[in-house]
Amino acid sequence: MKIGVLGTGTVGNAIGSKLIQLEHEVKMGSRTADNEKAAEWVLNNGALASQGTFADAASAGEIIFNCTLGGVSLEVMQMAGADNLKGKIIIDISNPLDFSKGFPPTLYPDLSNTTSVGEEIQRQYPTTKVVKTLNTVNAMLMVNPVALADADHSMFLCGNDADAKNTVKDILQKWFGWKDVIDLGDISNARGIEMILPLWVRLYGSLQHPNFNFKIVR
């Protein structure tokens, strides 16, 4: 499958590299076609890896992973281009964390509580199929949940399109190894998923490492 990854940071690198290992073609997108981080990622991942602009990656991908910071995700989607996003599944991993006043971060008021990054992407690009997931763990666990408690912990997802959610659930379970995937419902539930992050960053501060997750016992 051809997949577009938007973002060159730790999350984009982890997602893109895992997809390459699974023998998918991955184009990593950034603001410029010659981004140094993307170029290094391509060099490290071989012939199935390529790079380009956000628009290039969105155009190339049958499925798109949004691995950008939540505060710039809507700008990134604009740069990716509505025509390149039309009809596609967007797996939104972003979080609306505002570090402008230091640590711990807060959530951007205009992207939380009564809305979310996931909702705003869906609202502004109604022909896409946004599925929110993977934003509640660190990058390593996203693609390798078995590294913690033999994957005996939970991952959430939500979105408006049932078929898209089933596709993403298959990706989580069959490609990445998640055992417990909980569907919370429509994309408005991205509010709750994103609002876990203030707790997550405080746990990170207390535990002094990011290798933890939530398990829903029922």
C-alpha positions as CSV (number, residue, x, y, z in Angstrom):
1,M,0.0,0.0,0.0
2,K,1.1,3.6,-0.6
3,I,1.0,5.7,2.5
4,G,1.6,9.3,3.2
5,V,3.2,10.4,6.5
6,L,2.8,14.1,7.4
7,G,5.6,15.1,9.8
8,T,9.3,14.4,10.3
9,G,9.5,14.2,14.1
10,T,9.7,11.3,16.4
11,V,6.2,10.1,15.7
12,G,6.5,10.4,11.9
13,N,9.8,8.6,12.0
14,A,8.4,5.7,14.1
15,I,5.3,5.3,12.0
16,G,7.0,5.6,8.7
17,S,9.8,3.2,9.6
18,K,7.4,0.6,10.9
19,L,5.3,0.8,7.7
20,I,8.5,0.4,5.6
21,Q,9.3,-2.8,7.7
22,L,5.9,-4.0,6.7
23,E,6.8,-3.4,3.0
24,H,4.6,-0.5,2.3
25,E,5.6,2.4,0.2
26,V,5.9,5.5,2.4
27,K,6.3,9.1,1.4
28,M,7.2,11.5,4.3
29,G,6.0,15.0,3.9
30,S,7.2,18.3,5.3
31,R,7.1,22.0,4.5
32,T,9.9,21.6,2.0
33,A,10.8,18.9,-0.4
34,D,14.4,18.7,0.8
35,N,13.8,18.6,4.5
36,E,17.0,17.3,6.2
37,K,15.2,15.0,8.8
38,A,13.1,13.5,6.0
39,A,16.2,13.0,3.9
40,E,17.9,11.2,6.8
41,W,14.9,9.0,7.3
42,V,14.8,8.1,3.6
43,L,18.5,7.2,3.7
44,N,17.9,4.9,6.7
45,N,14.9,3.2,5.2
46,G,15.7,2.2,1.7
47,A,13.9,2.0,-1.7
48,L,10.4,2.0,-0.3
49,A,10.9,5.4,1.4
50,S,10.7,8.7,-0.2
51,Q,10.1,12.4,0.8
52,G,8.4,15.5,-0.5
53,T,6.2,18.3,0.6
54,F,3.0,17.8,2.6
55,A,1.1,18.0,-0.7
56,D,3.4,15.4,-2.3
57,A,2.8,13.0,0.6
58,A,-0.9,13.5,0.7
59,S,-1.2,13.0,-3.0
60,A,0.9,9.8,-3.0
61,G,-0.8,8.2,0.0
62,E,-3.9,6.0,-0.2
63,I,-4.0,6.4,3.6
64,I,-2.5,9.4,5.4
65,F,-1.0,9.6,8.9
66,N,-1.1,13.0,10.5
67,C,2.0,13.0,12.7
68,T,2.3,16.8,13.1
69,L,1.9,18.9,16.2
70,G,-1.7,19.6,16.9
71,G,-1.2,23.3,17.0
72,V,-0.1,23.3,13.3
73,S,-2.1,20.4,12.0
74,L,-4.8,22.5,10.4
75,E,-2.1,24.6,8.6
76,V,-0.5,21.4,7.5
77,M,-3.8,20.1,6.1
78,Q,-4.1,23.3,4.1
79,M,-0.6,22.8,2.7
80,A,-1.4,19.2,1.9
81,G,-4.3,20.4,-0.2
82,A,-8.0,19.5,-0.1
83,D,-7.9,17.7,-3.5
84,N,-5.1,15.5,-2.3
85,L,-7.0,14.6,0.9
86,K,-10.4,14.0,-0.7
87,G,-12.0,10.7,0.1
88,K,-9.0,9.4,2.0
89,I,-8.6,8.0,5.5
90,I,-6.6,10.4,7.7
91,I,-5.2,8.7,10.8
92,D,-4.8,11.6,13.2
93,I,-2.2,11.1,15.9
94,S,-1.8,14.8,16.8
95,N,-2.3,16.5,20.2
96,P,-3.1,20.2,20.8
97,L,-0.4,20.7,23.3
98,D,0.8,24.3,23.9
99,F,4.3,24.5,25.3
100,S,4.6,28.3,25.0
101,K,4.6,28.7,28.8
102,G,6.8,25.8,29.5
103,F,6.2,22.3,31.0
104,P,3.7,20.9,31.7
105,P,1.9,22.1,28.6
106,T,-1.7,23.1,28.4
107,L,-4.2,22.4,25.6
108,Y,-5.0,25.1,23.1
109,P,-8.4,26.6,24.1
110,D,-9.6,26.7,20.6
111,L,-8.7,23.1,20.0
112,S,-10.1,21.5,23.2
113,N,-13.0,21.0,25.5
114,T,-15.8,21.9,23.0
115,T,-13.8,20.7,19.9
116,S,-10.6,18.9,19.1
117,V,-7.9,18.6,16.4
118,G,-9.6,15.5,15.0
119,E,-13.0,17.3,14.8
120,E,-11.6,20.4,13.2
121,I,-9.8,18.4,10.5
122,Q,-13.1,16.5,9.8
123,R,-15.1,19.7,9.8
124,Q,-12.8,21.6,7.4
125,Y,-12.3,18.6,5.1
126,P,-15.7,16.9,5.1
127,T,-14.9,14.5,2.3
128,T,-12.1,12.9,4.3
129,K,-12.5,10.1,6.8
130,V,-10.7,11.1,10.0
131,V,-9.9,8.5,12.6
132,K,-8.4,9.6,15.8
133,T,-6.0,7.1,17.5
134,L,-2.5,6.4,18.8
135,N,-2.1,9.8,20.4
136,T,-2.1,8.5,24.0
137,V,1.2,6.7,24.0
138,N,4.7,7.5,23.0
139,A,6.0,6.8,19.5
140,M,7.8,3.5,20.4
141,L,4.6,2.0,21.8
142,M,2.5,3.2,18.9
143,V,4.1,0.7,16.6
144,N,5.3,-1.9,19.2
145,P,2.7,-2.2,22.0
146,V,4.1,-5.7,22.9
147,A,7.1,-3.9,24.4
148,L,4.9,-3.1,27.4
149,A,3.1,-5.8,29.4
150,D,2.9,-8.1,26.3
151,A,0.5,-5.5,24.8
152,D,-2.0,-6.0,27.6
153,H,-3.1,-2.4,27.6
154,S,-5.7,-0.3,25.7
155,M,-5.8,1.9,22.6
156,F,-8.8,4.2,21.7
157,L,-10.1,5.2,18.3
158,C,-13.0,7.3,17.1
159,G,-14.4,8.6,13.8
160,N,-17.6,9.1,11.8
161,D,-17.0,6.5,9.1
162,A,-17.5,2.8,10.3
163,D,-15.6,1.3,7.4
164,A,-12.7,3.7,7.9
165,K,-12.6,2.7,11.6
166,N,-12.6,-0.9,10.7
167,T,-9.7,-0.4,8.4
168,V,-7.8,1.5,11.0
169,K,-8.6,-1.1,13.6
170,D,-7.1,-3.7,11.3
171,I,-3.9,-1.5,11.0
172,L,-3.7,-1.2,14.7
173,Q,-4.2,-4.9,15.4
174,K,-2.7,-6.7,12.4
175,W,0.2,-4.3,11.5
176,F,1.2,-2.8,14.8
177,G,0.1,-5.6,17.3
178,W,-2.6,-3.9,19.4
179,K,-4.8,-6.4,21.2
180,D,-7.3,-4.2,23.0
181,V,-8.7,-1.5,20.6
182,I,-11.8,0.4,22.0
183,D,-14.1,2.3,19.6
184,L,-15.5,5.3,21.4
185,G,-17.8,6.4,18.6
186,D,-17.9,9.4,16.3
187,I,-15.2,12.0,15.9
188,S,-16.5,14.2,18.7
189,N,-14.9,11.7,21.0
190,A,-11.5,12.9,19.9
191,R,-12.1,15.6,22.6
192,G,-11.8,13.0,25.3
193,I,-8.9,11.2,23.7
194,E,-6.9,14.4,23.3
195,M,-7.8,15.6,26.8
196,I,-6.0,12.5,28.2
197,L,-2.7,14.2,27.4
198,P,-2.5,16.6,30.4
199,L,-2.7,13.6,32.6
200,W,-0.2,11.7,30.4
201,V,2.5,14.4,30.6
202,R,2.1,14.6,34.4
203,L,2.6,10.8,34.6
204,Y,5.6,11.2,32.5
205,G,7.0,13.8,34.9
206,S,6.3,11.5,37.9
207,L,7.5,8.2,36.3
208,Q,10.5,9.9,34.6
209,H,10.0,7.8,31.5
210,P,7.3,7.5,28.7
211,N,6.9,3.8,28.5
212,F,3.5,3.4,30.1
213,N,-0.1,3.3,29.0
214,F,-3.7,3.0,30.3
215,K,-5.5,-0.4,30.6
216,I,-9.3,-0.4,30.7
217,V,-10.4,-3.2,33.0
218,R,-13.9,-4.4,32.4
